[in-house]
Amino acid sequence: MEHAPAWLTSSLIYLGAAVLVVPLSKFLGLGSIIGYLVAGIAIGPWGLGLVSSVEDVLHFAEFGVVLMLFLVGLELEPKRLWNLRRPIFGWGAAQVLSCAAVLFAVGCALGAEWRVSLVASLGLALSSTAIALQVFGERNLLKTPSGQAGFSILLFQDVAAIPILALLPLLAGASAAEHSLSGLDRALEALKIVGVIAGIILGGRLLLRPLLRWIARSNTPEIFTAAALLLVVAIAALMQLVGLSMALGAFLAGVLLAESEYRRELETDIEPFKGLLLGLFFIAVGMSINFGVLIASPWLMAALVIGFMAIKLVVIYALAKAMGLAYQERPVFTLLLAQGGEFAFVVFQAAGPDVLPPEITSLLIGAVALSMLLSPLLLVLLDKFVLPRYSRNTGPQLEEISEQQDAKVLICGFGRYGQIVGRMLMSQGLRVTVLDHDADTVEGLRQFGFRVFYGDATRLDLLRTAGAGSAKAIVVAVDDIEQSLEIVDLVKENFPQARIIARARNVTHLFQLRDRGVTDVEREVFESSLRSARATLEALGWPAHEARESTMRFRRRNIKLSDEIYPHYKDRAKLIAANKAGRQQFEEQMAREREERQRRSGRDWDRIDEKEEADS
């Protein structure tokens, strides 16, 4: 293919390597990240040699990390991010400073020059945002305390990279005049940084939403996708221009759009690009491993990788304990932050030969890349050999459901919603099997005499053990929407005899359940909200029967409106139009009923006056 364009050859190599190796890695139980890393090693300079321009690929693939941070930002509303300020600047600073301090002390004790030790310790203290967030996401840990703590620390590392890079010219031994000049330059740079961040925040508040609204009105989905990508690329370019982290800028943009009506559409459009580019990033990391340095100094490289990871493991585990993370969450949290990070490549290369000799730079970059390769492998070993014993020996853990159950009703999730359903059924003398994946909830409910089993209802084997194969009714009452839909899919496919009764968190969740053929769906606060509205009318002096009739009319009309907009809920423009039209019709109908009630009330008062006159 010597006459083929470069983009075609490169696409064939990268896609072919990923498609061949990643499914095999998943099949062997090693996970997708190891598959991408191995694919990179195979096609890189130390494998088949199909790709030589590793740095160019790595720079391009870093955009996958940028897109990932943008999507993470979309999940965090500004208020929620503000609530995380203490973990970000508290625990984040504690992790970076404590790891860097211990690594610096060890480096100096081993005889390294202090500037080399300082730069090496600061770079090695950083962790891989790409791998850590990917694993947290795959394991549904981002909303857990360890996931929130890990995310806070990773976000602080992105912020900390700015002063680390600013420190490097000072370590290069410039002259006093150059220092004076660079001080002025740094002041201007600081103003430029503040201006850019302020511009992103103000622009996100004032310009982005109207712009996206205008683009959405064109009814051209491909242009909206292009606009979403342009938004992330433009912000990344702007941050790169002033020397800031591209991922940090994309994250800020995501946070500013977290409350917008286009949040879900942006997620849907960007997710495929994020997945592909993130995979390419891991492939590039695999290609960047310099096996020449490893072959030349194998024992030194092994000591460096094991040494810095062991130091970080000890420091971060102590930090996790101080943060009060649960026993069973500490090992994964510690391992994911103990590896090196992609930003260390930037720090070591930016240091230059005046601070880091080329041979030390190669060693450090190789050590970071190897740690990123080893972490997913260590995670597999952790899952198979450490976590089972760890969970049994270090905390009040519960055994998963293991005895076959045969109750005709299975309730998945026994929180505030599922408990009411279960208690009502149990009060009628019915046998119910309850499955909940929160160990504290299960332990607490057992103390009150409830027969609750510990287990994750998204696992097919546990559903079978819980008696889903013979159940007549399965109540899906879990909090998480994604888990709820996953359970419904499993039940539909494997236990068609069971009738599904599901809890909907919101209207979108209701429609997603209806897409799956679930007809017995209740919105969790709908009926109770209506009863509160009825009580409010009565408090305002309405007769009880009129308050009840008005509330029931509203209920019927709301359900009818849901039926009318359901076919359009995936098309935002049609959804909004149908919703507005339905609400307008309903408001007009209610206005007519109010006028009729007032006329009727007036006639009633006239009859009372006539009766009083006749009596007198």
C-alpha positions, 0 to 999 in steps of 0.5 A: 500500500505504498501509494495509499494516503497516510490517513488510510494506512494509519486508520487500517493499522490502529483500527485493525490492532484494536479490533483484534486485540481488545476483544481477546483481552476482554475474553481473557478477563484482562479488560479493555485498557490492557488490550489497547496497551498491548495493541500499541506495543505490538504495532509500535517501534518495539513490536512490528514497527508499523508506526514510528511517529509515536509522539504525534499520535500521543498528542492527537490521542490526548484529545480523548482525555479532553473529551472524557473530562468534558463529559465528566463536567457535564455530569457535575452541576456548578453547585455540586462542583462548589460542594467538592471544593474542599476535597479538590483543594484539600485531599488533592493537595494532600495527595500531590504534596505528600507523594512528592515530598516522600519521593523527593526525600527518597531521591535525595537519600539515594544520591540524586541531584536535588533538582532532578529529584524535585522534578522527578518527584513532582511528575511521578506524584501525578496519576493517570486521569484517563485510566483512573476515570475509565476504571471508575466509570466501568465499575460504577464507582464515580458516585461512590465516596472513593470515586468522588475522592479520586475524581477530586484528586485527579482534578486537582492534579490537572490544576497543579500541573500549571505551577509545576510547569511554571517552576521548571524554567526557574530550575534551569539556572537562568541568569538574573536578567532572564529571571527578571524578564521571565517574572514580568512574562509570568505576570502577563501570563497569569493575567492571560490565564485569569482572562481566559478562564473568566472568558470561558465562564462568562461565555458559557453562561451568556453565549453557549446556550443561545448558540446551541439553541440556534444550531438545534433549530436548524434540525441538522443533527450532524451540524449539532454534532460538529458544533459539540466537537467544535466547542471542545476543540476551541476551548482546548485550543484556547487553554493550550494557547495560554499554557493551561491543561486542555482537559481542565478547560474542557471540564469547565465547559462541561460544568457550565453546560451541566444544567442546560437542556442540551446536556444529554444530546451533547453526551450522546454526540461526543461519547463515540468520539471519546471512546475511540480517541481514548482507545487511541490514547492507550494505544499511543501509550503502549507504543511510547514504552521504550524497551531499549531503555528497559533492555539496557537497564532492566534492574534499574527500570524495575527498581524505579517502577516498583519503588515509586509505585510502592511509595505512592501505594503506602502514602495514598492508602494512608490518605484513604484511611484518613479520608474515612473511605470504606475498607472495601473501596480503599484497594482500588482507589489506592492502586488507580492513583499509585500509577504514573500519569499522562501529564508526567510525559509533559513535565519530563519533556518540558524540563529539558536537558538543563534539569533532566539529563536525556538518559534520566528523562528516558528512564522516567518516561519509560517508568511512567508508561510501564506503570500505566501498563502494570496498573490494569494487570494489577487490578485483575490480580487484585480482583481475583486474589486480594479483594475477596479475602480483603472484604471478608477480613477487614470489614463487616461484609455480607455474603451474596445470596447463595441459597435458591429462593422460590417466592413469587415476588422479587423486589430489586432494591429496598430503599425508601420506595421498595420498603413501602412496596415490600411492607405492604405485601408482607402485611398481606402474608405474602412471601417476598424475596428482597435483593439489595446491593448496599451492605449497610442497608441490608444489615440495618434492615435485617436488624429490624426483622426484614428478610433481605439478601445482599446481591447486585440485581444486575447480575444474571446469576444472582437474579436466578438464585433469587428466584426470578425464574419462578417469580410471577412479579419482579419489582424494580425499585433501584435508585440508579436509572441505568441499573434499573434499565439493565435489570429490566433488560435482563428480566425481559430477555431471561424471565419472560414469565414475570410481570415487571412493576417498575419505579420511574425516577422521572419522565425520561426514565418512564419513557425508557421503560415504556420503550422496553415494553414495561406498562406497570410503571409508577413515577416515584413522587407523582402520586404523593405530590398530587396528594400534597397539591390536593391538601393545599387546595383544601387549606385555601378553603376549597371544598374537599370534593372539588379539591379531589375532582380537580386533582384527579382531572389534573392527574388524568390530563398529565398521564394523557399528556405523557402518552401524547409526547412519548412518541416524540421524546427522542426528538427534542424539537418535537418534544418541546412543541408537543409539550407546549401544545398539550400544556396550553390545551390543558390550561385552557380547559382548566380555565373554562372549568374555573369559569363554570365553577364560578358561575355555578357558585354564583347561582348557588349564592343567588338561590340562597339569597332568594330562599332567605328573602322568602323565609323573611 
